[in-house]
Amino acid sequence: MTERAKDFMEKIWKSRDSGADTEEKLVAQILQLMLQYVSVYETQNKMTVLSVDDVIKLSKEVEVLK
């Protein structure tokens, strides 16, 4: 269990309790929050790239939270 996963889940629950009152809103909020918790890189031509490996790693960390 990582601090990153626990913090991520806490922010998701706070989002749900403060306005993300439909599945669509909650999923949108999760996607936005994810950007704060995964590695993001900028390429030489100013494109932003997400680390797919880090997204998968975060999902596995969340999966095992208890």
MOPAC internal coordinates of N, CA, C and O (Angstrom, degrees):
PM7 1SCF
backbone

  N    0.0000 0     0.00 0     0.00 0    0    0    0
  C    1.4460 1     0.00 0     0.00 0    1    0    0
  C    1.5273 1   108.30 1     0.00 0    2    1    0
  O    1.2310 1   120.21 1   -52.92 1    3    2    1
  N    1.3103 1   117.20 1   127.08 1    3    2    1
  C    1.4555 1   120.23 1  -177.52 1    5    3    2
  C    1.5263 1   110.71 1  -108.94 1    6    5    3
  O    1.2310 1   121.45 1   -24.79 1    7    6    5
  N    1.3018 1   114.83 1   155.21 1    7    6    5
  C    1.4615 1   120.73 1   176.07 1    9    7    6
  C    1.5284 1   110.10 1   -62.47 1   10    9    7
  O    1.2310 1   120.94 1   142.61 1   11   10    9
  N    1.3235 1   115.82 1   -37.39 1   11   10    9
  C    1.4624 1   120.33 1   179.73 1   13   11   10
  C    1.5231 1   110.47 1   -59.05 1   14   13   11
  O    1.2310 1   120.01 1   133.20 1   15   14   13
  N    1.3156 1   117.58 1   -46.80 1   15   14   13
  C    1.4628 1   121.54 1  -179.08 1   17   15   14
  C    1.5262 1   110.93 1   -66.30 1   18   17   15
  O    1.2310 1   120.48 1   138.25 1   19   18   17
  N    1.3365 1   116.68 1   -41.75 1   19   18   17
  C    1.4649 1   119.37 1   179.19 1   21   19   18
  C    1.5271 1   111.21 1   -63.53 1   22   21   19
  O    1.2310 1   120.48 1   135.82 1   23   22   21
  N    1.3207 1   116.68 1   -44.18 1   23   22   21
  C    1.4597 1   120.98 1   179.49 1   25   23   22
  C    1.5286 1   110.72 1   -63.89 1   26   25   23
  O    1.2310 1   120.64 1   137.57 1   27   26   25
  N    1.3226 1   116.38 1   -42.43 1   27   26   25
  C    1.4602 1   121.84 1   178.04 1   29   27   26
  C    1.5293 1   110.75 1   -58.02 1   30   29   27
  O    1.2310 1   120.55 1   132.15 1   31   30   29
  N    1.3265 1   116.55 1   -47.85 1   31   30   29
  C    1.4635 1   120.42 1  -179.67 1   33   31   30
  C    1.5195 1   111.62 1   -65.42 1   34   33   31
  O    1.2310 1   119.86 1   141.78 1   35   34   33
  N    1.3197 1   117.88 1   -38.22 1   35   34   33
  C    1.4623 1   120.30 1   177.61 1   37   35   34
  C    1.5248 1   110.87 1   -60.56 1   38   37   35
  O    1.2310 1   120.49 1   138.66 1   39   38   37
  N    1.3185 1   116.67 1   -41.34 1   39   38   37
  C    1.4661 1   119.95 1   179.37 1   41   39   38
  C    1.5314 1   110.83 1   -67.64 1   42   41   39
  O    1.2310 1   120.01 1   145.38 1   43   42   41
  N    1.3139 1   117.59 1   -34.62 1   43   42   41
  C    1.4650 1   120.42 1   176.95 1   45   43   42
  C    1.5271 1   109.81 1   -64.15 1   46   45   43
  O    1.2310 1   120.22 1   134.07 1   47   46   45
  N    1.3391 1   117.18 1   -45.93 1   47   46   45
  C    1.4639 1   119.88 1   179.86 1   49   47   46
  C    1.5227 1   110.90 1   -63.92 1   50   49   47
  O    1.2310 1   120.08 1   140.65 1   51   50   49
  N    1.3321 1   117.46 1   -39.35 1   51   50   49
  C    1.4684 1   120.15 1   177.44 1   53   51   50
  C    1.5256 1   110.55 1   -63.25 1   54   53   51
  O    1.2310 1   120.37 1   140.82 1   55   54   53
  N    1.3201 1   116.90 1   -39.18 1   55   54   53
  C    1.4688 1   120.77 1   177.48 1   57   55   54
  C    1.5202 1   110.69 1   -61.67 1   58   57   55
  O    1.2310 1   121.26 1   136.40 1   59   58   57
  N    1.3088 1   115.19 1   -43.60 1   59   58   57
  C    1.4610 1   119.63 1  -179.45 1   61   59   58
  C    1.5274 1   110.65 1   -63.56 1   62   61   59
  O    1.2310 1   120.89 1   140.26 1   63   62   61
  N    1.3171 1   115.91 1   -39.74 1   63   62   61
  C    1.4612 1   119.68 1  -177.90 1   65   63   62
  C    1.5263 1   113.03 1   -76.76 1   66   65   63
  O    1.2310 1   120.01 1   164.39 1   67   66   65
  N    1.3341 1   117.58 1   -15.61 1   67   66   65
  C    1.4646 1   118.72 1  -176.53 1   69   67   66
  C    1.5271 1   112.92 1  -120.68 1   70   69   67
  O    1.2310 1   120.44 1  -139.60 1   71   70   69
  N    1.3053 1   116.77 1    40.40 1   71   70   69
  C    1.4515 1   118.13 1   170.86 1   73   71   70
  C    1.5107 1   117.50 1   129.67 1   74   73   71
  O    1.2310 1   119.37 1   158.17 1   75   74   73
  N    1.3171 1   118.81 1   -21.83 1   75   74   73
  C    1.4706 1   120.23 1   178.59 1   77   75   74
  C    1.5225 1   107.30 1   -82.98 1   78   77   75
  O    1.2310 1   121.35 1  -106.67 1   79   78   77
  N    1.3375 1   115.03 1    73.33 1   79   78   77
  C    1.4535 1   120.92 1  -169.80 1   81   79   78
  C    1.5268 1   114.73 1   -95.82 1   82   81   79
  O    1.2310 1   120.35 1  -172.34 1   83   82   81
  N    1.3216 1   116.93 1     7.66 1   83   82   81
  C    1.4639 1   120.38 1   172.69 1   85   83   82
  C    1.5270 1   107.67 1  -128.96 1   86   85   83
  O    1.2310 1   120.82 1   -17.33 1   87   86   85
  N    1.3179 1   116.03 1   162.67 1   87   86   85
  C    1.4673 1   119.50 1   178.34 1   89   87   86
  C    1.5208 1   110.90 1   -59.12 1   90   89   87
  O    1.2310 1   120.76 1   138.97 1   91   90   89
  N    1.3211 1   116.15 1   -41.03 1   91   90   89
  C    1.4655 1   120.56 1  -178.32 1   93   91   90
  C    1.5223 1   111.19 1   -62.86 1   94   93   91
  O    1.2310 1   120.43 1   135.13 1   95   94   93
  N    1.3250 1   116.78 1   -44.87 1   95   94   93
  C    1.4657 1   120.42 1   179.17 1   97   95   94
  C    1.5228 1   111.28 1   -65.22 1   98   97   95
  O    1.2310 1   120.57 1   139.73 1   99   98   97
  N    1.3238 1   116.52 1   -40.27 1   99   98   97
  C    1.4611 1   120.11 1  -179.25 1  101   99   98
  C    1.5249 1   110.93 1   -66.02 1  102  101   99
  O    1.2310 1   119.91 1   136.41 1  103  102  101
  N    1.3174 1   117.78 1   -43.59 1  103  102  101
  C    1.4667 1   120.89 1   178.30 1  105  103  102
  C    1.5246 1   109.95 1   -62.54 1  106  105  103
  O    1.2310 1   120.42 1   136.71 1  107  106  105
  N    1.3284 1   116.81 1   -43.29 1  107  106  105
  C    1.4638 1   120.22 1   178.07 1  109  107  106
  C    1.5249 1   110.62 1   -59.97 1  110  109  107
  O    1.2310 1   120.50 1   137.51 1  111  110  109
  N    1.3176 1   116.66 1   -42.49 1  111  110  109
  C    1.4627 1   120.79 1   179.23 1  113  111  110
  C    1.5266 1   111.13 1   -65.57 1  114  113  111
  O    1.2310 1   119.84 1   140.26 1  115  114  113
  N    1.3164 1   117.92 1   -39.74 1  115  114  113
  C    1.4623 1   121.79 1   178.62 1  117  115  114
  C    1.5246 1   109.77 1   -62.03 1  118  117  115
  O    1.2310 1   120.35 1   135.70 1  119  118  117
  N    1.3233 1   116.94 1   -44.30 1  119  118  117
  C    1.4674 1   119.95 1   179.72 1  121  119  118
  C    1.5263 1   111.03 1   -62.59 1  122  121  119
  O    1.2310 1   120.39 1   139.40 1  123  122  121
  N    1.3293 1   116.87 1   -40.60 1  123  122  121
  C    1.4598 1   119.93 1   178.44 1  125  123  122
  C    1.5269 1   111.30 1   -66.76 1  126  125  123
  O    1.2310 1   120.27 1   137.46 1  127  126  125
  N    1.3255 1   117.09 1   -42.54 1  127  126  125
  C    1.4642 1   120.82 1   179.02 1  129  127  126
  C    1.5208 1   111.80 1   -64.72 1  130  129  127
  O    1.2310 1   120.90 1   144.17 1  131  130  129
  N    1.3220 1   115.89 1   -35.83 1  131  130  129
  C    1.4624 1   119.93 1  -178.71 1  133  131  130
  C    1.5228 1   111.30 1   -55.26 1  134  133  131
  O    1.2310 1   120.60 1   143.50 1  135  134  133
  N    1.3167 1   116.47 1   -36.50 1  135  134  133
  C    1.4654 1   120.40 1  -178.88 1  137  135  134
  C    1.5211 1   111.94 1   -61.87 1  138  137  135
  O    1.2310 1   120.23 1   155.65 1  139  138  137
  N    1.3198 1   117.17 1   -24.35 1  139  138  137
  C    1.4570 1   121.18 1   178.88 1  141  139  138
  C    1.5340 1   112.17 1   -81.53 1  142  141  139
  O    1.2310 1   120.13 1   164.97 1  143  142  141
  N    1.3203 1   117.36 1   -15.03 1  143  142  141
  C    1.4570 1   120.86 1  -171.88 1  145  143  142
  C    1.5223 1   114.97 1  -115.64 1  146  145  143
  O    1.2310 1   119.57 1   175.17 1  147  146  145
  N    1.3042 1   118.43 1    -4.83 1  147  146  145
  C    1.4685 1   120.11 1   178.43 1  149  147  146
  C    1.5182 1   109.78 1  -114.99 1  150  149  147
  O    1.2310 1   121.31 1   -20.46 1  151  150  149
  N    1.3001 1   115.11 1   159.54 1  151  150  149
  C    1.4573 1   121.28 1   179.57 1  153  151  150
  C    1.5244 1   110.18 1   -69.28 1  154  153  151
  O    1.2310 1   121.46 1   -47.64 1  155  154  153
  N    1.3227 1   114.82 1   132.36 1  155  154  153
  C    1.4619 1   122.14 1   178.85 1  157  155  154
  C    1.5219 1   106.97 1  -126.50 1  158  157  155
  O    1.2310 1   121.00 1   -44.27 1  159  158  157
  N    1.3095 1   115.69 1   135.73 1  159  158  157
  C    1.4626 1   120.88 1  -178.78 1  161  159  158
  C    1.5186 1   109.28 1  -123.51 1  162  161  159
  O    1.2310 1   121.04 1   -29.78 1  163  162  161
  N    1.3160 1   115.62 1   150.22 1  163  162  161
  C    1.4555 1   120.25 1   175.00 1  165  163  162
  C    1.5202 1   108.14 1  -110.15 1  166  165  163
  O    1.2310 1   120.93 1   -49.14 1  167  166  165
  N    1.3223 1   115.83 1   130.86 1  167  166  165
  C    1.4599 1   120.39 1  -179.63 1  169  167  166
  C    1.5239 1   110.18 1   -82.78 1  170  169  167
  O    1.2310 1   121.02 1    -8.45 1  171  170  169
  N    1.3103 1   115.65 1   171.55 1  171  170  169
  C    1.4616 1   120.40 1  -179.81 1  173  171  170
  C    1.5243 1   112.38 1   -61.62 1  174  173  171
  O    1.2310 1   120.61 1   151.06 1  175  174  173
  N    1.3300 1   116.45 1   -28.94 1  175  174  173
  C    1.4667 1   119.13 1   179.36 1  177  175  174
  C    1.5288 1   111.90 1   -96.85 1  178  177  175
  O    1.2310 1   120.95 1  -154.22 1  179  178  177
  N    1.3440 1   115.79 1    25.78 1  179  178  177
  C    1.4742 1   124.11 1   172.16 1  181  179  178
  C    1.5236 1   115.26 1    68.59 1  182  181  179
  O    1.2310 1   120.14 1  -159.87 1  183  182  181
  N    1.3197 1   117.34 1    20.13 1  183  182  181
  C    1.4601 1   120.31 1   173.39 1  185  183  182
  C    1.5283 1   108.32 1   -85.37 1  186  185  183
  O    1.2310 1   120.52 1   -33.66 1  187  186  185
  N    1.3279 1   116.61 1   146.34 1  187  186  185
  C    1.4524 1   121.64 1   176.99 1  189  187  186
  C    1.5197 1   108.85 1   -99.35 1  190  189  187
  O    1.2310 1   120.86 1   -48.33 1  191  190  189
  N    1.3291 1   115.97 1   131.67 1  191  190  189
  C    1.4627 1   121.57 1  -176.35 1  193  191  190
  C    1.5247 1   108.65 1  -124.31 1  194  193  191
  O    1.2310 1   120.92 1   -49.64 1  195  194  193
  N    1.3319 1   115.85 1   130.36 1  195  194  193
  C    1.4626 1   121.09 1   174.98 1  197  195  194
  C    1.5172 1   109.33 1   -89.23 1  198  197  195
  O    1.2310 1   120.83 1   -34.50 1  199  198  197
  N    1.3084 1   116.01 1   145.50 1  199  198  197
  C    1.4572 1   120.36 1   174.80 1  201  199  198
  C    1.5280 1   108.86 1   -81.73 1  202  201  199
  O    1.2310 1   120.59 1   -71.36 1  203  202  201
  N    1.3091 1   116.47 1   108.64 1  203  202  201
  C    1.4656 1   120.95 1   179.07 1  205  203  202
  C    1.5228 1   109.89 1   -61.54 1  206  205  203
  O    1.2310 1   120.43 1   139.73 1  207  206  205
  N    1.3125 1   116.77 1   -40.27 1  207  206  205
  C    1.4668 1   120.35 1   178.74 1  209  207  206
  C    1.5198 1   111.26 1   -60.07 1  210  209  207
  O    1.2310 1   120.26 1   140.90 1  211  210  209
  N    1.3307 1   117.10 1   -39.10 1  211  210  209
  C    1.4608 1   120.06 1  -179.97 1  213  211  210
  C    1.5223 1   111.37 1   -71.40 1  214  213  211
  O    1.2310 1   119.64 1   145.15 1  215  214  213
  N    1.3224 1   118.30 1   -34.85 1  215  214  213
  C    1.4675 1   121.02 1   175.86 1  217  215  214
  C    1.5223 1   109.23 1   -62.83 1  218  217  215
  O    1.2310 1   120.26 1   135.05 1  219  218  217
  N    1.3082 1   117.12 1   -44.95 1  219  218  217
  C    1.4709 1   121.46 1   178.72 1  221  219  218
  C    1.5222 1   110.18 1   -63.83 1  222  221  219
  O    1.2310 1   120.45 1   138.01 1  223  222  221
  N    1.3168 1   116.74 1   -41.99 1  223  222  221
  C    1.4678 1   120.90 1   178.86 1  225  223  222
  C    1.5282 1   110.55 1   -61.03 1  226  225  223
  O    1.2310 1   120.01 1   134.56 1  227  226  225
  N    1.3304 1   117.59 1   -45.44 1  227  226  225
  C    1.4637 1   120.90 1   178.48 1  229  227  226
  C    1.5249 1   110.41 1   -61.84 1  230  229  227
  O    1.2310 1   119.86 1   138.12 1  231  230  229
  N    1.3156 1   117.87 1   -41.88 1  231  230  229
  C    1.4665 1   119.91 1  -179.63 1  233  231  230
  C    1.5272 1   110.81 1   -62.98 1  234  233  231
  O    1.2310 1   120.34 1   142.30 1  235  234  233
  N    1.3178 1   116.95 1   -37.70 1  235  234  233
  C    1.4723 1   120.08 1   178.01 1  237  235  234
  C    1.5259 1   110.82 1   -70.03 1  238  237  235
  O    1.2310 1   119.98 1   143.66 1  239  238  237
  N    1.3349 1   117.64 1   -36.34 1  239  238  237
  C    1.4606 1   121.20 1   176.96 1  241  239  238
  C    1.5316 1   110.34 1   -63.26 1  242  241  239
  O    1.2310 1   120.53 1   136.97 1  243  242  241
  N    1.3257 1   116.59 1   -43.03 1  243  242  241
  C    1.4664 1   121.08 1   179.50 1  245  243  242
  C    1.5055 1   110.63 1   -66.91 1  246  245  243
  O    1.2310 1   120.45 1   141.44 1  247  246  245
  N    1.3160 1   116.74 1   -38.56 1  247  246  245
  C    1.4615 1   122.27 1  -177.58 1  249  247  246
  C    1.5232 1   112.52 1   -58.39 1  250  249  247
  O    1.2310 1   120.10 1   146.59 1  251  250  249
  N    1.3162 1   117.42 1   -33.41 1  251  250  249
  C    1.4654 1   120.14 1  -175.98 1  253  251  250
  C    1.5253 1   113.80 1   -96.88 1  254  253  251
  O    1.2310 1   119.81 1  -175.87 1  255  254  253
  N    1.3340 1   117.97 1     4.13 1  255  254  253
  C    1.4644 1   120.28 1   177.43 1  257  255  254
  C    1.5088 1   109.98 1   -63.66 1  258  257  255
  O    1.2310 1   121.05 1   -36.47 1  259  258  257
  N    1.3075 1   115.60 1   143.53 1  259  258  257
  C    1.4709 1   120.12 1   178.13 1  261  259  258
  C    1.4954 1   109.86 1  -131.61 1  262  261  259
  O    1.2310 1   120.10 1   180.00 1  263  262  261

